[in-house]
Amino acid sequence: MKKIFALALAAVMTAGMATTSFATSLEARNDAEVVLLGGFKMVDVYVDSNDNNRFNESDDTFTPDKGSEKTNGKFTSSVVVNEGDIANVDLSVVKGGKKVAIPLLDKDGNMIDDKDAVRRIKVKAEWKVGELSEKPEIEFVKIGAEYAYAVTFTLPESAEIKTTDLAGKIAVYESSSQLKDNYSDKEYITLSFGSEYGFKTEDYDGSDLAKAEVVDFDGYSDDVETLTFGDDFEFEVDLSGQGKLNLKNNRDFNKEFAAMYDYANIDFINFVKTPSFNKNGTVYIYADEDAYIYEVTADGAKEIKGLKWDEDYEAWTFKTRTLKSYAISDVELTEKTVTEDDSSSTTDGGKENPDTGR
């Protein structure tokens, strides 16, 4: 975690300390009728992982970069136990761009569905590091089988080549006097948040990049290197002066593309962020010699300029500087887009099929 983030988060957690320690249940509150902090110093956080504006569904399940799977997009955070500290919710498990809901609770710790109970409740946010594109709001949302009022907000989209920090606090209140440092129930109505989300940058060490996201090539000793993405895709390229690239890739099936060619069996190789290198390199796709290889576009199959079968490598090769999405078909596909020449000449000695798209 970045030093500035750690220092800012510490400052946020220190600000606004009350003189009383945490109670173990909501019954110890003095007068706050609507709170964020649940009994036994726990906070339930719901993430709309499938982006349908509903929470606590099976499709919301996600696995963070670190930690265990979050079933139904829900995780429970324990608050800081030091006397006087406000709650600390770590949002680092949540990807950027996802909507978060934290239910409003009544005096018994139950989610509130009564509009009159929250009519006068407002929400205030203060961010010391980073910011949200839109302010948090109180919203009536579906959580599992129930509808309830919750504080909702959406994390900013992750930057492509760096992590993003967010540190601050959110409070729900009826009267401005509840926001003062000496308010007796401040711990129950205020949550502090810390987050470091987005893509994790790491130096390339020559290992398989099948699951890679951002890779930093700065200072890599060899200029020309073969980057390996699983068993079927390699890219040989000069990395001198390259720096950081988002190499996130997968083999996800493209339903929309495949629907255009329901007569074919197609596999896909997808580079999600279409990384562009400083220099042209050679792609090696290890597919059968009788396979047909195309670039995937929204309009359909596109011929790859200079694509050839290389007898020595037993792979399909072509030159490019940008990695995109590719289709490997068992039959010839009808091309639906015009080929653009963004590659240079290919390896000599191969056999070329310019009229088939292979």
GUVO-443786 format. One line per field, with one value per residue (C-alpha): z, x, y; residue in one letter. Coordinates in pm, 1 decimal, always signed. Layout:
BEGIN
Z: Z, ...
X: X, ...
Y: Y, ...
aa: a, ...
END
This chain:
BEGIN
Z: +0.0, -91.5, +188.2, +112.6, +124.7, +460.0, +610.5, +478.0, +602.1, +945.5, +948.7, +849.9, +1121.3, +1383.7, +1293.6, +1476.1, +1756.0, +2029.6, +2392.4, +2440.8, +2329.2, +2095.1, +2236.3, +2146.8, +2031.7, +1918.2, +2249.7, +2398.6, +2166.5, +2320.9, +2067.3, +1705.1, +1542.7, +1210.7, +1200.7, +971.6, +1225.9, +1314.5, +1636.6, +1764.0, +1569.9, +1224.2, +892.5, +605.9, +261.5, -58.6, -405.3, -728.5, -908.4, -1201.8, -1255.9, -1245.6, -958.4, -719.4, -436.4, -257.1, -563.7, -656.7, -973.4, -759.8, -627.9, -700.1, -604.5, -510.5, -603.4, -246.8, -5.3, -29.4, -261.0, -165.8, -193.0, -331.3, -346.8, +30.3, +278.2, +645.3, +784.6, +1148.1, +1273.9, +1436.8, +1801.9, +1943.0, +2184.2, +2017.0, +1658.0, +1397.7, +1181.9, +910.0, +596.6, +350.2, -2.5, -166.9, -241.9, -470.8, -833.2, -963.4, -1125.3, -898.6, -697.3, -320.4, -76.8, +304.4, +462.9, +709.5, +1037.8, +1309.2, +1686.7, +1677.2, +1396.0, +1129.0, +776.6, +735.5, +476.0, +625.5, +427.1, +722.3, +930.5, +692.1, +567.1, +751.6, +717.0, +507.9, +407.6, +409.6, +261.1, +313.3, +105.4, +200.3, -87.6, -419.6, -481.5, -625.7, -951.2, -777.3, -412.9, -198.1, -160.4, +37.2, -198.7, -173.7, -320.6, -342.3, -116.2, -157.7, -128.6, +58.7, -25.0, +214.4, +241.6, +205.0, +147.2, -207.4, -407.6, -706.1, -700.2, -983.9, -1280.1, -1234.9, -1422.2, -1680.1, -1563.4, -1194.1, -872.5, -737.2, -375.0, -191.1, +174.9, +362.1, +566.6, +523.8, +789.8, +806.1, +1023.6, +1096.3, +1270.4, +1205.2, +1576.0, +1513.5, +1302.2, +1589.2, +1741.0, +2083.0, +1960.1, +2176.4, +1894.2, +1634.2, +1600.9, +1493.9, +1223.7, +1075.2, +871.7, +742.6, +418.4, +271.9, -71.0, -310.2, -618.6, -986.1, -1165.7, -982.5, -1155.9, -1133.3, -1309.5, -1577.2, -1463.8, -1773.7, -1640.5, -1813.9, -1870.3, -1919.4, -1628.8, -1651.7, -1620.5, -1596.8, -1644.2, -1605.8, -1853.4, -1733.1, -1678.7, -1823.2, -1924.9, -2266.5, -2548.7, -2749.0, -2546.4, -2616.7, -2402.2, -2334.8, -2280.8, -2193.2, -2431.2, -2754.7, -2788.6, -2788.8, -2883.0, -2969.4, -2940.0, -2865.2, -2514.7, -2496.3, -2333.2, -2317.9, -1966.4, -1844.3, -2042.2, -1944.9, -2073.4, -1926.7, -2143.0, -2142.5, -2354.2, -2297.6, -2557.0, -2762.5, -2801.7, -3028.4, -3270.4, -3270.0, -3344.3, -3680.9, -3770.6, -3620.2, -3867.2, -3715.9, -3403.8, -3277.8, -2997.5, -2885.4, -2755.7, -2616.2, -2506.4, -2312.8, -2317.8, -2670.6, -2549.4, -2800.6, -2788.0, -2890.3, -3174.5, -3406.2, -3286.6, -3416.1, -3295.8, -3279.7, -3250.6, -3191.1, -3372.1, -3628.8, -3976.4, -4122.8, -3882.1, -3990.3, -3790.8, -3785.9, -3588.6, -3395.4, -3448.9, -3353.0, -3718.5, -3766.8, -3885.7, -4020.5, -4226.3, -4054.9, -4289.8, -4350.8, -4167.7, -4256.3, -4145.5, -4014.1, -4067.8, -3822.6, -3532.3, -3640.0, -3569.5, -3745.1, -3741.1, -3827.4, -3739.0, -3525.4, -3244.8, -3096.1, -2945.0, -3000.8, -2998.4, -3228.6, -3347.9, -3430.5, -3648.9, -3791.0, -4113.0, -4325.4, -4205.1, -4415.4, -4363.4, -4287.1, -4236.4, -4445.1, -4362.6, -4246.8, -4296.8, -3944.8, -3977.2, -4157.6, -4362.8, -4205.8, -4158.5, -4485.1, -4580.1, -4469.9, -4678.8, -4721.7, -4774.1, -4844.1, -5000.9, -4716.8, -4418.0, -4256.9
X: +0.0, +138.9, +285.6, +69.3, -239.5, -142.6, -72.5, -395.9, -600.8, -444.8, -535.0, -892.5, -928.8, -785.2, -1010.9, -1336.3, -1257.8, -1516.4, -1426.3, -1629.8, -1526.2, -1720.9, -2021.7, -2077.9, -2436.1, -2669.8, -2857.3, -2574.9, -2651.1, -2778.5, -3013.8, -2918.9, -3226.2, -3059.1, -2704.9, -2450.1, -2262.0, -2427.7, -2415.4, -2088.2, -1892.3, -1956.0, -2048.9, -2213.6, -2107.5, -2285.3, -2129.0, -2330.0, -2078.3, -2308.5, -2409.2, -2789.0, -2853.1, -2954.1, -2750.0, -2689.3, -2761.0, -2573.4, -2443.4, -2280.6, -2023.7, -1667.0, -1312.5, -1082.3, -714.7, -640.0, -863.8, -1146.4, -1447.1, -1720.4, -2042.9, -2337.6, -2112.1, -2130.4, -1850.6, -1851.2, -1590.9, -1489.6, -1441.6, -1122.0, -1122.1, -908.2, -1098.1, -1266.0, -1183.0, -1454.5, -1517.6, -1269.8, -1400.5, -1138.7, -1279.2, -964.4, -1143.3, -1385.3, -1293.9, -1320.3, -1647.7, -1865.3, -2159.8, -2155.1, -2449.7, -2432.3, -2777.0, -2920.2, -3009.9, -3265.9, -3216.8, -3239.4, -2987.8, -3248.0, -3244.0, -3491.9, -3767.9, -3987.8, -3961.2, -4071.3, -3781.3, -3524.1, -3714.0, -3488.6, -3165.2, -2887.5, -2546.0, -2214.2, -1883.3, -1532.1, -1244.4, -882.2, -738.1, -917.9, -1282.3, -1602.5, -1752.4, -2092.1, -2180.1, -2305.1, -2682.0, -2953.0, -3136.6, -3413.4, -3255.7, -3318.2, -3088.0, -3151.4, -3526.4, -3585.6, -3602.2, -3427.2, -3270.9, -2892.6, -2607.2, -2490.5, -2195.2, -1989.7, -1612.9, -1433.6, -1324.6, -980.5, -695.6, -544.1, -184.1, -193.6, -377.6, -614.0, -636.8, -945.9, -956.3, -1224.3, -1539.4, -1916.5, -2169.5, -2549.6, -2721.4, -3045.0, -2902.9, -2570.5, -2494.8, -2444.7, -2139.9, -1951.6, -1657.4, -1819.1, -2143.1, -2191.5, -2303.7, -2053.1, -1908.3, -2245.5, -2323.4, -1974.4, -1764.7, -1414.0, -1310.5, -977.3, -918.8, -639.1, -800.7, -732.7, -457.1, -147.5, +177.8, +467.5, +799.4, +812.5, +1024.9, +1001.3, +714.0, +391.2, +173.2, -151.5, -316.6, -117.5, -260.7, -26.1, +338.9, +631.5, +912.1, +1133.9, +1490.0, +1438.5, +1784.4, +1706.2, +1579.5, +1411.4, +1197.8, +930.8, +624.9, +423.3, +47.1, -51.1, +10.2, -120.4, -0.4, +345.1, +466.9, +832.5, +911.6, +1187.3, +1111.2, +1374.2, +1222.9, +880.6, +759.5, +413.6, +143.1, -186.3, -163.2, -490.3, -607.9, -853.0, -1004.9, -1367.0, -1619.2, -1753.0, -2123.3, -2199.5, -1918.6, -1994.4, -2362.2, -2258.2, -2099.6, -2320.0, -2175.9, -1826.0, -1646.4, -1448.9, -1199.4, -1095.2, -783.7, -870.5, -640.8, -889.4, -701.0, -551.2, -196.4, +23.0, +401.2, +668.8, +783.7, +645.5, +675.2, +589.2, +280.1, +282.4, -57.7, -17.3, -322.3, -361.6, -227.6, -576.3, -727.1, -847.2, -728.5, -901.2, -905.6, -1229.9, -1424.4, -1774.2, -1876.9, -1732.2, -1416.8, -1132.0, -840.7, -502.0, -254.3, +54.3, -72.0, +135.9, +192.0, +547.2, +674.2, +962.2, +745.1, +435.9, +232.9, +47.7, +252.5, +211.0, +367.5, +196.9, +257.2, -93.9, -246.0, -621.2, -877.9, -842.5, -1069.2, -948.3, -1205.7, -1230.5, -1382.2, -1340.5, -1543.8, -1699.6, -1501.2, -1713.7, -1459.7, -1194.4, -835.8, -610.6, -236.3, -93.5, +176.7, +503.2, +630.9, +623.4, +889.5, +1030.5, +992.0, +630.8, +328.0, +68.9, -308.9, -408.5, -742.4, -868.8, -807.0, -589.4
Y: +0.0, +338.7, +545.7, +848.1, +628.4, +479.2, +820.9, +969.0, +678.2, +709.3, +1076.6, +1000.8, +740.5, +974.6, +1265.4, +1288.0, +1041.5, +1012.1, +959.6, +643.1, +294.8, +70.7, -102.2, -465.0, -417.5, -143.3, -129.6, +82.4, +374.6, +693.7, +852.9, +768.2, +611.6, +529.0, +390.8, +224.8, +16.1, -313.4, -509.3, -652.5, -392.7, -540.2, -377.5, -565.3, -443.1, -549.2, -521.1, -514.7, -731.6, -815.3, -449.9, -497.5, -251.8, -533.4, -679.1, -1007.7, -1222.7, -1538.9, -1369.7, -1101.0, -1351.3, -1241.5, -1337.3, -1046.4, -1028.1, -1131.3, -1316.6, -1564.8, -1564.6, -1318.6, -1515.4, -1316.7, -1012.4, -966.1, -923.2, -831.2, -596.0, -574.9, -221.3, -100.2, -203.0, +77.1, +294.3, +589.2, +492.9, +502.5, +196.2, +107.8, -63.9, -187.6, -164.6, -299.1, -627.1, -439.6, -369.4, -15.1, +83.0, -133.9, -4.3, -60.4, -63.7, -39.6, -84.3, +164.5, -8.3, +60.2, +40.9, -339.6, -379.7, -455.8, -313.8, -27.7, -37.0, +236.4, +559.1, +771.4, +635.4, +780.3, +1084.8, +1329.7, +1130.1, +1281.0, +1149.1, +1334.5, +1220.9, +1357.6, +1218.0, +1280.3, +1076.2, +1033.1, +1109.1, +965.8, +1088.8, +1114.8, +1174.3, +884.2, +879.7, +704.8, +472.6, +214.2, -100.0, -472.5, -673.3, -1042.9, -1098.4, -771.7, -404.2, -168.5, +173.7, +186.2, +426.8, +358.1, +482.5, +368.7, +338.5, +519.1, +310.8, +158.8, +319.0, +86.3, +97.9, +185.0, +125.1, +389.1, +499.9, +615.2, +717.4, +905.7, +876.2, +869.6, +967.7, +948.7, +1207.2, +1388.4, +1693.8, +1866.0, +1833.5, +1461.5, +1540.6, +1704.0, +1520.1, +1494.4, +1334.8, +1023.4, +792.5, +908.5, +558.0, +421.0, +672.6, +717.9, +476.6, +536.1, +375.8, +276.5, +130.8, +48.2, -97.3, -147.0, -329.1, -449.0, -358.4, -600.5, -648.5, -915.0, -1210.6, -1427.5, -1638.6, -1732.5, -1425.1, -1615.8, -1431.7, -1110.3, -765.1, -467.0, -562.1, -324.1, -391.4, -105.4, -217.1, -563.9, -687.7, -838.5, -621.8, -899.4, -1138.3, -1399.5, -1333.0, -1647.7, -1635.6, -1990.8, -2281.3, -2135.6, -1775.9, -1615.0, -1269.5, -1205.7, -836.6, -585.9, -454.3, -180.3, +127.6, -34.5, +50.5, -55.8, -236.4, -389.7, -747.5, -873.1, -1163.6, -1452.4, -1728.5, -1623.6, -1736.5, -1444.1, -1523.1, -1226.5, -1309.6, -1683.9, -1615.6, -1470.7, -1804.5, -2073.9, -2326.0, -2304.3, -2421.6, -2123.4, -2066.4, -1720.0, -1546.7, -1203.2, -920.6, -710.8, -379.5, -413.1, -336.3, -155.0, -204.2, +42.2, -181.2, -445.1, -801.9, -1148.2, -1332.2, -1712.3, -1881.6, -2253.5, -2388.4, -2666.4, -2604.5, -2647.1, -2392.3, -2049.7, -1747.0, -1408.5, -1086.6, -1046.0, -723.8, -614.5, -649.1, -996.8, -1171.6, -961.3, -1089.0, -1060.9, -896.1, -1109.5, -1416.6, -1726.2, -2081.0, -2125.5, -2477.8, -2441.2, -2322.0, -2517.5, -2207.3, -1929.2, -1607.9, -1241.7, -907.5, -646.8, -401.2, -421.9, -736.7, -764.8, -1046.9, -1346.3, -1626.7, -1978.5, -2152.5, -2504.7, -2368.6, -2060.3, -1760.8, -1487.2, -1170.1, -864.8, -588.2, -420.4, -512.1, -232.1, -265.0, -226.1, -489.4, -535.6, -827.7, -1172.9, -1438.2, -1565.4, -1928.1, -1971.7, -2050.5, -1780.0, -1801.6, -1441.0, -1532.8, -1752.9, -1528.2, -1791.7
aa: m, k, k, i, f, a, l, a, l, a, a, v, m, t, a, g, m, a, t, t, s, f, a, t, s, l, e, a, r, n, d, a, e, v, v, l, l, g, g, f, k, m, v, d, v, y, v, d, s, n, d, n, n, r, f, n, e, s, d, d, t, f, t, p, d, k, g, s, e, k, t, n, g, k, f, t, s, s, v, v, v, n, e, g, d, i, a, n, v, d, l, s, v, v, k, g, g, k, k, v, a, i, p, l, l, d, k, d, g, n, m, i, d, d, k, d, a, v, r, r, i, k, v, k, a, e, w, k, v, g, e, l, s, e, k, p, e, i, e, f, v, k, i, g, a, e, y, a, y, a, v, t, f, t, l, p, e, s, a, e, i, k, t, t, d, l, a, g, k, i, a, v, y, e, s, s, s, q, l, k, d, n, y, s, d, k, e, y, i, t, l, s, f, g, s, e, y, g, f, k, t, e, d, y, d, g, s, d, l, a, k, a, e, v, v, d, f, d, g, y, s, d, d, v, e, t, l, t, f, g, d, d, f, e, f, e, v, d, l, s, g, q, g, k, l, n, l, k, n, n, r, d, f, n, k, e, f, a, a, m, y, d, y, a, n, i, d, f, i, n, f, v, k, t, p, s, f, n, k, n, g, t, v, y, i, y, a, d, e, d, a, y, i, y, e, v, t, a, d, g, a, k, e, i, k, g, l, k, w, d, e, d, y, e, a, w, t, f, k, t, r, t, l, k, s, y, a, i, s, d, v, e, l, t, e, k, t, v, t, e, d, d, s, s, s, t, t, d, g, g, k, e, n, p, d, t, g, r
END
